[in-house]
Amino acid sequence: GDSVTQMEGPVTLSEEAFLTINCTYTATGYPSLFWYVQYPGEGLQLLLKATKADDKGSNKGFEATYRKETTSFHLEKGSVQVSDSAVYFCALSLTDSWGKFQFGAGTQVVVTP
Amino acid sequence: SAVISQKPSRDICQRGTSLTIQCQVDSQVTMMFWYRQQPGQSLTLIATANQGSEATYESGFVIDKFPISRPNLTFSTLTVSNMSPEDSSIYLCSVETGGYTFGSGTRLTVV
């Protein structure tokens, strides 16, 4: 079945460090890929998305590229801030199941001053 | 993208009781989705709710435990029935309207 695997956390970084969160997927069809972020005590927010191979999603300094050959969608940010502390979820949605997501387990990121 | 109002935002309930969670969308949507996020875990899809038909439940979830109503294209409710402490979770609704939006969630604690 379809699934998403992302690196375990917590990931602890100093401010201005480089962040990478690995995400790989398995899917029978052609999924769209997403990164969602959940700040402490808040709901889920869409961070970025990519709908086809080689697309790059970007938002708030975060980037992720849809790599079909490696079935990956790794999230990166060049210089993190304390305000980036949150749980990040990688997810996929198949083209015939719009709105239905398969989520990864989530990766907690803690950025220290 | 759509704006979702979900309530209550949190509740503490006695075991054996039921809680109904409401999800209101500011635009008409065909499908609404209900998810559960157990403590420290990822989101799991409970069911898909289409207006005018019975909800479609994912494996491991049943209508008797999680009855869903979808009376119109902007509203849905999820009831968590006969609650036990294992039902303590965050419950979220979601819609797709050109972008994917989640409600802010209902944090349920069963004591």
gemmi code that builds the backbone of each chain (N, CA, C; Angstrom):
import gemmi

chains = {
    "A": [
        ("GLY", (0.815, -1.198, 0.000), (0.000, 0.000, 0.000), (0.849, 1.249, 0.000)),
        ("ASP", (0.190, 2.379, -0.124), (0.898, 3.656, -0.128), (1.401, 3.990, 1.264)),
        ("SER", (2.592, 4.547, 1.324), (3.142, 4.891, 2.624), (4.174, 5.997, 2.494)),
        ("VAL", (4.417, 6.643, 3.606), (5.413, 7.709, 3.702), (6.311, 7.409, 4.889)),
        ("THR", (7.598, 7.506, 4.661), (8.576, 7.285, 5.728), (9.425, 8.537, 5.878)),
        ("GLN", (9.497, 9.063, 7.066), (10.329, 10.228, 7.305), (11.216, 9.994, 8.502)),
        ("MET", (12.292, 10.754, 8.542), (13.289, 10.528, 9.581), (12.702, 10.818, 10.953)),
        ("GLU", (13.190, 10.045, 11.915), (12.703, 10.198, 13.266), (13.310, 11.431, 13.915)),
        ("GLY", (12.571, 11.974, 14.832), (13.100, 13.080, 15.603), (13.297, 12.665, 17.048)),
        ("PRO", (13.508, 13.605, 17.926), (13.603, 15.024, 17.596), (14.933, 15.389, 16.952)),
        ("VAL", (14.870, 16.390, 16.117), (16.056, 16.975, 15.523), (16.314, 18.295, 16.248)),
        ("THR", (17.453, 18.402, 16.859), (17.796, 19.606, 17.615), (18.908, 20.352, 16.888)),
        ("LEU", (18.658, 21.628, 16.645), (19.599, 22.453, 15.878), (19.813, 23.785, 16.586)),
        ("SER", (20.924, 24.385, 16.279), (21.146, 25.762, 16.720), (20.590, 26.707, 15.674)),
        ("GLU", (20.223, 27.892, 16.118), (19.727, 28.913, 15.188), (20.749, 29.138, 14.080)),
        ("GLU", (20.250, 29.340, 12.865), (21.032, 29.573, 11.654), (21.662, 28.300, 11.090)),
        ("ALA", (21.425, 27.172, 11.689), (21.941, 25.920, 11.139), (21.108, 25.495, 9.926)),
        ("PHE", (21.647, 24.539, 9.178), (20.969, 23.982, 8.001), (20.108, 22.797, 8.434)),
        ("LEU", (18.886, 22.779, 7.939), (17.953, 21.713, 8.306), (17.638, 20.841, 7.094)),
        ("THR", (17.703, 19.546, 7.289), (17.199, 18.588, 6.306), (16.347, 17.568, 7.024)),
        ("ILE", (15.175, 17.319, 6.503), (14.320, 16.238, 7.000), (14.043, 15.320, 5.824)),
        ("ASN", (14.477, 14.077, 5.943), (14.311, 13.126, 4.847), (12.908, 12.555, 4.809)),
        ("CYS", (12.402, 12.391, 3.606), (11.089, 11.793, 3.396), (11.145, 10.948, 2.138)),
        ("THR", (10.735, 9.699, 2.242), (10.598, 8.833, 1.077), (9.191, 8.266, 1.058)),
        ("TYR", (8.761, 7.837, -0.115), (7.389, 7.364, -0.230), (7.314, 6.128, -1.108)),
        ("THR", (6.250, 5.389, -0.938), (5.867, 4.344, -1.879), (4.414, 4.595, -2.265)),
        ("ALA", (4.148, 4.487, -3.559), (2.795, 4.746, -4.040), (2.562, 3.964, -5.317)),
        ("THR", (1.348, 3.490, -5.494), (1.021, 2.721, -6.689), (0.734, 3.633, -7.874)),
        ("GLY", (0.339, 4.857, -7.617), (0.012, 5.782, -8.694), (1.017, 6.909, -8.770)),
        ("TYR", (0.535, 8.084, -9.113), (1.383, 9.263, -9.257), (0.954, 10.294, -8.216)),
        ("PRO", (1.613, 10.264, -7.075), (1.133, 11.106, -5.979), (1.548, 12.565, -6.096)),
        ("SER", (0.799, 13.401, -5.430), (1.268, 14.734, -5.086), (1.897, 14.629, -3.709)),
        ("LEU", (2.896, 15.443, -3.470), (3.645, 15.358, -2.221), (3.561, 16.683, -1.469)),
        ("PHE", (3.539, 16.576, -0.153), (3.293, 17.750, 0.685), (4.187, 17.718, 1.919)),
        ("TRP", (4.455, 18.896, 2.403), (4.974, 19.064, 3.747), (4.009, 19.938, 4.526)),
        ("TYR", (3.587, 19.413, 5.683), (2.747, 20.159, 6.607), (3.541, 20.438, 7.869)),
        ("VAL", (3.191, 21.536, 8.527), (3.863, 21.905, 9.771), (2.821, 22.109, 10.865)),
        ("GLN", (3.158, 21.666, 12.041), (2.275, 21.820, 13.204), (3.062, 22.495, 14.303)),
        ("TYR", (2.768, 23.770, 14.532), (3.418, 24.503, 15.611), (2.772, 24.108, 16.940)),
        ("PRO", (3.489, 24.252, 18.027), (2.963, 23.824, 19.328), (1.579, 24.387, 19.608)),
        ("GLY", (0.650, 23.491, 19.912), (-0.701, 23.902, 20.274), (-1.568, 24.349, 19.126)),
        ("GLU", (-1.092, 24.214, 17.899), (-1.859, 24.671, 16.750), (-2.222, 23.514, 15.823)),
        ("GLY", (-3.042, 23.832, 14.826), (-3.436, 22.839, 13.843), (-2.404, 22.690, 12.748)),
        ("LEU", (-2.740, 21.857, 11.795), (-1.833, 21.548, 10.696), (-1.905, 22.660, 9.647)),
        ("GLN", (-0.730, 23.061, 9.151), (-0.680, 24.082, 8.102), (0.126, 23.550, 6.935)),
        ("LEU", (-0.365, 23.804, 5.740), (0.388, 23.418, 4.554), (1.627, 24.294, 4.448)),
        ("LEU", (2.782, 23.657, 4.332), (4.033, 24.397, 4.183), (4.397, 24.539, 2.707)),
        ("LEU", (4.373, 23.424, 1.988), (4.654, 23.461, 0.558), (4.184, 22.162, -0.073)),
        ("LYS", (4.137, 22.172, -1.401), (3.700, 20.976, -2.100), (4.342, 20.904, -3.475)),
        ("ALA", (4.299, 19.710, -4.061), (4.757, 19.492, -5.428), (3.867, 18.420, -6.040)),
        ("THR", (3.442, 18.652, -7.251), (2.446, 17.764, -7.835), (2.990, 16.826, -8.896)),
        ("LYS", (4.222, 17.041, -9.361), (4.786, 16.121, -10.339), (6.295, 16.086, -10.209)),
        ("ALA", (6.872, 15.082, -10.849), (8.307, 14.850, -10.746), (9.104, 16.096, -11.147)),
        ("ASP", (10.153, 16.356, -10.370), (11.092, 17.462, -10.565), (10.529, 18.822, -10.163)),
        ("ASP", (9.280, 18.873, -9.753), (8.732, 20.110, -9.204), (9.444, 20.446, -7.905)),
        ("LYS", (9.631, 21.730, -7.661), (10.178, 22.177, -6.382), (9.129, 23.026, -5.692)),
        ("GLY", (8.785, 22.635, -4.478), (7.902, 23.449, -3.654), (8.747, 24.305, -2.736)),
        ("SER", (8.298, 25.525, -2.475), (9.049, 26.396, -1.584), (8.113, 27.339, -0.852)),
        ("ASN", (8.504, 27.673, 0.371), (7.697, 28.580, 1.178), (8.466, 28.915, 2.444)),
        ("LYS", (8.502, 30.157, 2.839), (9.118, 30.601, 4.095), (10.561, 30.141, 4.212)),
        ("GLY", (11.270, 30.032, 3.116), (12.664, 29.608, 3.151), (12.862, 28.109, 3.089)),
        ("PHE", (11.777, 27.358, 3.173), (11.832, 25.903, 3.051), (11.694, 25.501, 1.587)),
        ("GLU", (12.387, 24.412, 1.230), (12.288, 23.885, -0.119), (12.230, 22.363, -0.086)),
        ("ALA", (11.580, 21.788, -1.094), (11.599, 20.338, -1.270), (11.391, 20.052, -2.743)),
        ("THR", (12.144, 19.093, -3.272), (12.045, 18.734, -4.675), (11.516, 17.318, -4.808)),
        ("TYR", (10.555, 17.148, -5.661), (9.924, 15.860, -5.941), (10.879, 15.042, -6.809)),
        ("ARG", (11.465, 14.003, -6.222), (12.416, 13.157, -6.945), (11.781, 11.796, -7.174)),
        ("LYS", (11.334, 11.587, -8.396), (10.660, 10.330, -8.698), (11.650, 9.167, -8.706)),
        ("GLU", (12.863, 9.424, -9.183), (13.826, 8.334, -9.312), (14.248, 7.773, -7.959)),
        ("THR", (14.232, 8.613, -6.947), (14.574, 8.148, -5.600), (13.355, 8.111, -4.689)),
        ("THR", (12.184, 8.362, -5.229), (10.912, 8.427, -4.473), (11.108, 9.200, -3.182)),
        ("SER", (11.622, 10.420, -3.327), (11.923, 11.218, -2.146), (11.381, 12.630, -2.273)),
        ("PHE", (11.249, 13.281, -1.130), (10.749, 14.663, -1.073), (11.326, 15.289, 0.196)),
        ("HIS", (12.621, 15.424, 0.223), (13.315, 15.890, 1.420), (13.097, 17.382, 1.632)),
        ("LEU", (12.879, 17.761, 2.865), (12.655, 19.167, 3.214), (13.966, 19.797, 3.671)),
        ("GLU", (14.241, 21.004, 3.184), (15.470, 21.695, 3.537), (15.196, 23.160, 3.833)),
        ("LYS", (16.016, 23.695, 4.747), (16.034, 25.126, 4.990), (17.455, 25.511, 5.334)),
        ("GLY", (17.914, 26.570, 4.723), (19.319, 26.937, 4.843), (19.711, 27.530, 6.179)),
        ("SER", (18.784, 28.203, 6.845), (19.137, 28.884, 8.091), (17.879, 28.937, 8.966)),
        ("VAL", (17.818, 28.042, 9.936), (16.592, 27.945, 10.732), (16.564, 28.994, 11.842)),
        ("GLN", (15.353, 29.288, 12.262), (15.125, 30.219, 13.363), (14.415, 29.485, 14.502)),
        ("VAL", (14.460, 30.088, 15.666), (13.764, 29.479, 16.808), (12.288, 29.270, 16.487)),
        ("SER", (11.714, 30.182, 15.720), (10.290, 30.094, 15.362), (9.976, 28.928, 14.429)),
        ("ASP", (10.993, 28.262, 13.909), (10.767, 27.076, 13.066), (10.579, 25.813, 13.894)),
        ("SER", (10.696, 25.928, 15.187), (10.470, 24.774, 16.066), (9.027, 24.300, 15.926)),
        ("ALA", (8.870, 23.062, 15.518), (7.540, 22.534, 15.211), (7.682, 21.055, 14.868)),
        ("VAL", (6.546, 20.434, 14.574), (6.561, 19.073, 14.041), (6.238, 19.154, 12.557)),
        ("TYR", (7.039, 18.501, 11.747), (6.890, 18.548, 10.299), (6.429, 17.176, 9.795)),
        ("PHE", (5.389, 17.208, 8.970), (4.818, 15.975, 8.439), (4.949, 15.951, 6.921)),
        ("CYS", (5.492, 14.874, 6.419), (5.503, 14.622, 4.986), (4.244, 13.828, 4.647)),
        ("ALA", (3.646, 14.107, 3.513), (2.400, 13.424, 3.170), (2.271, 13.274, 1.662)),
        ("LEU", (1.480, 12.301, 1.260), (1.173, 12.142, -0.152), (-0.328, 12.032, -0.348)),
        ("SER", (-0.746, 12.405, -1.549), (-2.131, 12.255, -1.952), (-2.137, 11.780, -3.394)),
        ("LEU", (-2.925, 10.754, -3.663), (-2.965, 10.226, -5.021), (-3.951, 11.006, -5.875)),
        ("THR", (-3.708, 11.026, -7.158), (-4.528, 11.845, -8.049), (-5.975, 11.384, -8.100)),
        ("ASP", (-6.217, 10.122, -7.781), (-7.601, 9.656, -7.780), (-8.203, 9.656, -6.393)),
        ("SER", (-7.501, 10.229, -5.446), (-7.987, 10.282, -4.064), (-7.720, 11.649, -3.475)),
        ("TRP", (-8.083, 12.667, -4.229), (-7.813, 14.016, -3.766), (-8.383, 14.248, -2.372)),
        ("GLY", (-7.562, 14.869, -1.541), (-7.994, 15.186, -0.193), (-7.704, 14.100, 0.800)),
        ("LYS", (-7.457, 12.887, 0.348), (-7.084, 11.807, 1.247), (-5.568, 11.729, 1.285)),
        ("PHE", (-5.047, 11.895, 2.475), (-3.602, 11.941, 2.645), (-3.086, 10.719, 3.382)),
        ("GLN", (-1.888, 10.318, 2.997), (-1.120, 9.359, 3.775), (0.015, 10.145, 4.400)),
        ("PHE", (0.063, 10.179, 5.718), (1.057, 10.992, 6.420), (2.212, 10.145, 6.925)),
        ("GLY", (3.382, 10.768, 6.966), (4.487, 10.183, 7.683), (4.287, 10.375, 9.180)),
        ("ALA", (5.191, 9.837, 9.952), (5.058, 9.842, 11.410), (5.314, 11.206, 12.029)),
        ("GLY", (5.894, 12.115, 11.257), (6.204, 13.439, 11.790), (7.605, 13.491, 12.372)),
        ("THR", (8.231, 14.632, 12.218), (9.576, 14.865, 12.762), (9.553, 16.142, 13.578)),
        ("GLN", (9.862, 16.005, 14.856), (9.912, 17.197, 15.704), (11.245, 17.894, 15.517)),
        ("VAL", (11.194, 19.184, 15.290), (12.395, 20.002, 15.136), (12.437, 21.005, 16.274)),
        ("VAL", (13.562, 21.038, 16.956), (13.760, 21.983, 18.051), (14.955, 22.858, 17.698)),
        ("VAL", (14.726, 24.150, 17.613), (15.799, 25.094, 17.295), (16.110, 25.912, 18.536)),
        ("THR", (17.354, 25.883, 18.927), (17.771, 26.587, 20.138), (18.525, 27.858, 19.781)),
        ("PRO", (18.401, 28.888, 20.617), (19.083, 30.171, 20.328), (20.610, 30.029, 20.355)),
    ],
    "B": [
        ("SER", (-7.742, 29.455, -0.531), (-8.158, 28.178, 0.032), (-9.255, 28.399, 1.070)),
        ("ALA", (-9.932, 27.314, 1.438), (-11.065, 27.407, 2.338), (-10.627, 27.729, 3.761)),
        ("VAL", (-11.562, 28.261, 4.514), (-11.355, 28.490, 5.945), (-12.271, 27.547, 6.697)),
        ("ILE", (-11.703, 26.816, 7.633), (-12.465, 25.824, 8.405), (-12.562, 26.276, 9.849)),
        ("SER", (-13.773, 26.218, 10.373), (-14.000, 26.470, 11.784), (-14.370, 25.149, 12.431)),
        ("GLN", (-13.584, 24.737, 13.387), (-13.823, 23.443, 14.033), (-14.036, 23.691, 15.527)),
        ("LYS", (-15.055, 23.043, 16.066), (-15.272, 23.186, 17.501), (-15.925, 21.954, 18.106)),
        ("PRO", (-15.694, 21.700, 19.389), (-14.899, 22.531, 20.282), (-13.410, 22.406, 19.985)),
        ("SER", (-12.624, 23.320, 20.500), (-11.180, 23.238, 20.288), (-10.570, 22.196, 21.226)),
        ("ARG", (-11.178, 22.015, 22.360), (-10.721, 20.986, 23.289), (-11.850, 20.625, 24.240)),
        ("ASP", (-11.767, 19.425, 24.794), (-12.761, 19.001, 25.766), (-12.180, 17.869, 26.603)),
        ("ILE", (-12.658, 17.798, 27.806), (-12.323, 16.690, 28.697), (-13.629, 15.973, 29.004)),
        ("CYS", (-13.682, 14.688, 28.711), (-14.936, 13.946, 28.797), (-14.780, 12.717, 29.680)),
        ("GLN", (-15.891, 12.309, 30.262), (-15.913, 11.097, 31.069), (-16.023, 9.880, 30.158)),
        ("ARG", (-15.388, 8.807, 30.560), (-15.509, 7.572, 29.771), (-16.959, 7.131, 29.712)),
        ("GLY", (-17.334, 6.554, 28.595), (-18.697, 6.076, 28.394), (-19.613, 7.112, 27.768)),
        ("THR", (-19.179, 8.352, 27.717), (-20.002, 9.407, 27.110), (-19.625, 9.587, 25.649)),
        ("SER", (-20.325, 10.503, 24.977), (-20.063, 10.789, 23.561), (-19.807, 12.268, 23.370)),
        ("LEU", (-19.031, 12.576, 22.374), (-18.735, 13.973, 22.029), (-18.934, 14.168, 20.536)),
        ("THR", (-19.609, 15.236, 20.173), (-19.794, 15.572, 18.764), (-18.931, 16.775, 18.402)),
        ("ILE", (-18.145, 16.603, 17.362), (-17.238, 17.636, 16.875), (-17.817, 18.212, 15.592)),
        ("GLN", (-17.798, 19.526, 15.495), (-18.379, 20.189, 14.336), (-17.292, 20.793, 13.449)),
        ("CYS", (-17.548, 20.753, 12.164), (-16.619, 21.329, 11.194), (-17.431, 22.146, 10.192)),
        ("GLN", (-17.155, 23.454, 10.160), (-17.868, 24.370, 9.277), (-16.878, 24.971, 8.287)),
        ("VAL", (-17.228, 24.912, 7.012), (-16.346, 25.434, 5.958), (-16.986, 26.669, 5.353)),
        ("ASP", (-16.178, 27.627, 4.940), (-16.720, 28.889, 4.416), (-17.058, 28.812, 2.931)),
        ("SER", (-16.963, 27.630, 2.341), (-17.349, 27.440, 0.946), (-17.878, 26.025, 0.778)),
        ("GLN", (-18.579, 25.800, -0.313), (-19.144, 24.475, -0.539), (-18.063, 23.509, -1.014)),
        ("VAL", (-18.039, 22.348, -0.429), (-17.053, 21.338, -0.779), (-17.748, 20.001, -0.963)),
        ("THR", (-17.242, 19.219, -1.892), (-17.857, 17.914, -2.152), (-17.519, 16.923, -1.041)),
        ("MET", (-16.244, 16.836, -0.731), (-15.805, 15.839, 0.237), (-15.185, 16.512, 1.455)),
        ("MET", (-15.468, 15.941, 2.588), (-14.800, 16.348, 3.815), (-14.186, 15.100, 4.438)),
        ("PHE", (-13.090, 15.298, 5.112), (-12.321, 14.179, 5.639), (-12.107, 14.381, 7.131)),
        ("TRP", (-12.184, 13.290, 7.866), (-11.934, 13.318, 9.306), (-10.709, 12.483, 9.623)),
        ("TYR", (-9.808, 13.092, 10.411), (-8.564, 12.442, 10.794), (-8.449, 12.378, 12.313)),
        ("ARG", (-7.650, 11.431, 12.759), (-7.309, 11.327, 14.179), (-5.792, 11.372, 14.328)),
        ("GLN", (-5.341, 12.102, 15.319), (-3.918, 12.160, 15.637), (-3.755, 11.750, 17.086)),
        ("GLN", (-3.357, 10.516, 17.303), (-3.137, 10.033, 18.662), (-1.852, 10.635, 19.204)),
        ("PRO", (-1.729, 10.703, 20.528), (-0.568, 11.373, 21.145), (0.754, 10.875, 20.591)),
        ("GLY", (1.566, 11.787, 20.119), (2.892, 11.459, 19.615), (2.904, 10.727, 18.290)),
        ("GLN", (1.762, 10.640, 17.632), (1.703, 9.893, 16.384), (1.254, 10.777, 15.225)),
        ("SER", (1.274, 10.193, 14.043), (0.862, 10.939, 12.857), (-0.655, 10.893, 12.710)),
        ("LEU", (-1.125, 11.509, 11.655), (-2.557, 11.548, 11.396), (-3.004, 10.275, 10.675)),
        ("THR", (-4.166, 9.814, 11.062), (-4.765, 8.644, 10.437), (-6.161, 9.019, 9.953)),
        ("LEU", (-6.450, 8.700, 8.711), (-7.763, 9.010, 8.156), (-8.812, 8.104, 8.779)),
        ("ILE", (-9.884, 8.722, 9.289), (-10.993, 7.964, 9.855), (-12.002, 7.638, 8.765)),
        ("ALA", (-12.449, 8.675, 8.070), (-13.510, 8.486, 7.088), (-13.592, 9.675, 6.153)),
        ("THR", (-14.250, 9.434, 5.029), (-14.551, 10.465, 4.036), (-16.053, 10.686, 4.032)),
        ("ALA", (-16.458, 11.945, 4.100), (-17.882, 12.275, 4.186), (-18.321, 13.055, 2.963)),
        ("ASN", (-19.221, 12.463, 2.184), (-19.819, 13.151, 1.046), (-21.241, 13.553, 1.402)),
        ("GLN", (-21.642, 14.689, 0.918), (-22.999, 15.150, 1.181), (-24.008, 14.251, 0.482)),
        ("GLY", (-25.006, 13.812, 1.223), (-26.072, 13.021, 0.648), (-25.838, 11.533, 0.602)),
        ("SER", (-24.717, 11.092, 1.147), (-24.463, 9.659, 1.192), (-23.777, 9.301, 2.495)),
        ("GLU", (-23.739, 8.017, 2.776), (-23.084, 7.572, 3.999), (-21.575, 7.773, 3.886)),
        ("ALA", (-20.974, 8.028, 5.003), (-19.528, 8.195, 5.026), (-18.835, 6.878, 4.710)),
        ("THR", (-17.654, 6.989, 4.156), (-16.822, 5.824, 3.848), (-15.716, 5.738, 4.891)),
        ("TYR", (-15.677, 4.621, 5.609), (-14.738, 4.470, 6.718), (-13.499, 3.689, 6.298)),
        ("GLU", (-12.388, 4.080, 6.861), (-11.138, 3.373, 6.625), (-11.078, 2.138, 7.527)),
        ("SER", (-10.164, 1.260, 7.172), (-9.999, 0.036, 7.942), (-9.691, 0.372, 9.401)),
        ("GLY", (-10.388, -0.282, 10.300), (-10.174, -0.067, 11.716), (-11.122, 0.927, 12.347)),
        ("PHE", (-11.938, 1.572, 11.541), (-12.905, 2.546, 12.044), (-14.310, 2.123, 11.615)),
        ("VAL", (-15.263, 2.225, 12.532), (-16.623, 1.782, 12.235), (-17.625, 2.869, 12.565)),
        ("ILE", (-18.752, 2.788, 11.882), (-19.774, 3.824, 11.999), (-20.363, 3.888, 13.397)),
        ("ASP", (-20.481, 2.754, 14.067), (-21.077, 2.765, 15.400), (-20.226, 3.556, 16.382)),
        ("LYS", (-18.923, 3.543, 16.189), (-18.012, 4.241, 17.081), (-17.826, 5.702, 16.666)),
        ("PHE", (-17.817, 5.949, 15.365), (-17.554, 7.286, 14.836), (-18.633, 7.692, 13.830)),
        ("PRO", (-19.861, 7.843, 14.269), (-20.893, 8.267, 13.320), (-20.619, 9.674, 12.796)),
        ("ILE", (-20.881, 9.854, 11.517), (-20.616, 11.120, 10.835), (-21.885, 11.598, 10.175)),
        ("SER", (-22.132, 12.879, 10.278), (-23.225, 13.491, 9.524), (-22.670, 14.479, 8.527)),
        ("ARG", (-23.392, 14.614, 7.409), (-22.979, 15.573, 6.363), (-24.263, 16.154, 5.775)),
        ("PRO", (-24.916, 17.030, 6.509), (-26.238, 17.504, 6.086), (-26.220, 18.449, 4.889)),
        ("ASN", (-25.103, 19.118, 4.646), (-25.007, 20.026, 3.498), (-23.556, 20.148, 3.059)),
        ("LEU", (-23.305, 21.005, 2.092), (-21.977, 21.075, 1.476), (-20.968, 21.904, 2.259)),
        ("THR", (-21.374, 22.465, 3.387), (-20.437, 23.285, 4.164), (-20.258, 22.801, 5.597)),
        ("PHE", (-20.856, 21.695, 5.961), (-20.883, 21.305, 7.368), (-20.806, 19.803, 7.527)),
        ("SER", (-20.117, 19.384, 8.581), (-20.068, 17.974, 8.930), (-19.836, 17.840, 10.433)),
        ("THR", (-20.297, 16.744, 10.992), (-19.997, 16.428, 12.379), (-19.434, 15.024, 12.480)),
        ("LEU", (-18.557, 14.853, 13.447), (-18.016, 13.546, 13.817), (-18.343, 13.336, 15.285)),
        ("THR", (-18.943, 12.212, 15.608), (-19.217, 11.875, 16.998), (-18.280, 10.756, 17.436)),
        ("VAL", (-17.675, 10.928, 18.575), (-16.877, 9.870, 19.178), (-17.751, 9.267, 20.273)),
        ("SER", (-18.160, 8.020, 20.086), (-19.175, 7.409, 20.931), (-18.564, 6.505, 21.991)),
        ("ASN", (-19.277, 6.410, 23.118), (-18.874, 5.480, 24.179), (-17.367, 5.549, 24.414)),
        ("MET", (-16.921, 6.725, 24.770), (-15.486, 6.999, 24.806), (-14.742, 6.245, 25.896)),
        ("SER", (-13.510, 5.918, 25.586), (-12.570, 5.344, 26.543), (-11.292, 6.180, 26.494)),
        ("PRO", (-10.414, 6.013, 27.463), (-9.175, 6.807, 27.442), (-8.368, 6.654, 26.156)),
        ("GLU", (-8.517, 5.509, 25.493), (-7.794, 5.281, 24.230), (-8.260, 6.207, 23.115)),
        ("ASP", (-9.405, 6.836, 23.298), (-9.911, 7.791, 22.302), (-9.312, 9.176, 22.470)),
        ("SER", (-8.526, 9.366, 23.496), (-7.870, 10.665, 23.698), (-6.940, 10.943, 22.521)),
        ("SER", (-7.265, 11.971, 21.775), (-6.539, 12.283, 20.531), (-6.892, 13.694, 20.111)),
        ("ILE", (-6.253, 14.128, 19.037), (-6.700, 15.326, 18.333), (-7.465, 14.858, 17.108)),
        ("TYR", (-8.646, 15.402, 16.921), (-9.465, 15.057, 15.767), (-9.521, 16.274, 14.842)),
        ("LEU", (-9.260, 16.043, 13.562), (-9.217, 17.142, 12.598), (-10.098, 16.837, 11.392)),
        ("CYS", (-10.711, 17.880, 10.874), (-11.388, 17.738, 9.596), (-10.552, 18.420, 8.529)),
        ("SER", (-10.786, 18.025, 7.302), (-9.990, 18.533, 6.190), (-10.850, 18.616, 4.947)),
        ("VAL", (-10.541, 19.603, 4.103), (-11.221, 19.740, 2.823), (-10.199, 20.113, 1.762)),
        ("GLU", (-10.596, 19.911, 0.504), (-9.747, 20.305, -0.615), (-10.542, 21.250, -1.500)),
        ("THR", (-10.059, 22.486, -1.597), (-10.709, 23.477, -2.465), (-9.626, 24.280, -3.163)),
        ("GLY", (-8.921, 23.623, -4.060), (-7.823, 24.305, -4.721), (-6.575, 24.349, -3.872)),
        ("GLY", (-6.690, 24.048, -2.653), (-5.580, 23.920, -1.700), (-6.081, 23.012, -0.608)),
        ("TYR", (-5.184, 22.475, 0.149), (-5.596, 21.494, 1.150), (-5.574, 22.148, 2.522)),
        ("THR", (-6.712, 22.143, 3.158), (-6.875, 22.850, 4.419), (-7.333, 21.896, 5.511)),
        ("PHE", (-6.748, 22.070, 6.678), (-7.156, 21.324, 7.854), (-7.734, 22.286, 8.878)),
        ("GLY", (-8.713, 21.789, 9.621), (-9.184, 22.539, 10.760), (-8.106, 22.564, 11.838)),
        ("SER", (-8.319, 23.413, 12.821), (-7.318, 23.564, 13.887), (-7.355, 22.412, 14.875)),
        ("GLY", (-8.360, 21.553, 14.759), (-8.360, 20.347, 15.569), (-9.156, 20.468, 16.853)),
        ("THR", (-9.599, 19.333, 17.328), (-10.266, 19.213, 18.623), (-9.426, 18.290, 19.486)),
        ("ARG", (-8.913, 18.834, 20.557), (-8.078, 18.036, 21.471), (-8.981, 17.403, 22.519)),
        ("LEU", (-9.143, 16.099, 22.433), (-10.051, 15.363, 23.307), (-9.265, 14.567, 24.329)),
        ("THR", (-9.632, 14.740, 25.580), (-9.064, 13.944, 26.666), (-10.199, 13.199, 27.343)),
        ("VAL", (-10.054, 11.892, 27.435), (-11.084, 11.066, 28.064), (-10.537, 10.565, 29.397)),
        ("VAL", (-11.287, 10.833, 30.464), (-10.816, 10.450, 31.803), (-11.740, 9.412, 32.432)),
    ],
}
model = gemmi.Model(1)
for chain_id, residues in chains.items():
    chain = gemmi.Chain(chain_id)
    for i, (resn, *xyz) in enumerate(residues, 1):
        res = gemmi.Residue()
        res.name, res.seqid = resn, gemmi.SeqId(i, " ")
        for name, pos in zip(("N", "CA", "C"), xyz):
            atom = gemmi.Atom()
            atom.name, atom.element = name, gemmi.Element(name[0])
            atom.pos, atom.b_iso = gemmi.Position(*pos), 0.0
            res.add_atom(atom)
        chain.add_residue(res)
    model.add_chain(chain)
structure = gemmi.Structure()
structure.add_model(model)
structure.setup_entities()
